Amino acid sequence: MAVSLKDEAKYRVALIGCGRAGLPRARAFDMHPLCQVVALADTDVENLALASGFFDAPGYPSYDELFANEQIDIAAAVLPVQPNAGAVVAAAEAGAKAIFCEKPLTASLVDADRMVAACSARGVHFATGVVISSHAEYQRAYALAAAGEIGAVR
């Protein structure tokens, strides 16, 4: 029997926040041959059930419970702004190797500093942002990359 790259996924991904923006972000990770969404967390039981079924992965009612039960390589926090800091710090403390935090990072400099410190102290790769494909800058960058004008696409 042939083994697919997905069967040998290198990175275990957890999605924190299974709402409207979370599922497409998790799907993007899951589509990458080296990643597999293996756990999800959300306080909304309906969103959690939907996402758990889609990814065939266990769902948890909190990120604390997720991290108590799962070993995660990459955590993706796709939450409202207020809970971002807690989720990022918890992911770093739980041993995630990389964390992506969607939307505005946080509402306060104190929380941003706390997030950066938790990741920095543990050597965790930490990124935040959102790529919106409808932005003119994104479309221009895509056109340049597609035309080969900024180097080979990998």
ABEGO torsion letter per residue (X at the ends): XBBBAAAABABBBBBBGABAAAAAAAAAAAABAABBBABBBBABAAAAAAAAAAAGBBBBABAAAAAAABBBABBBBBBBAAAAAAAAAAAAAAGBABBBBBEBABABAAAAAAAAAAAAAAGBBBBBEBBBAABAAAAAAAAAAAAGAAEBBX
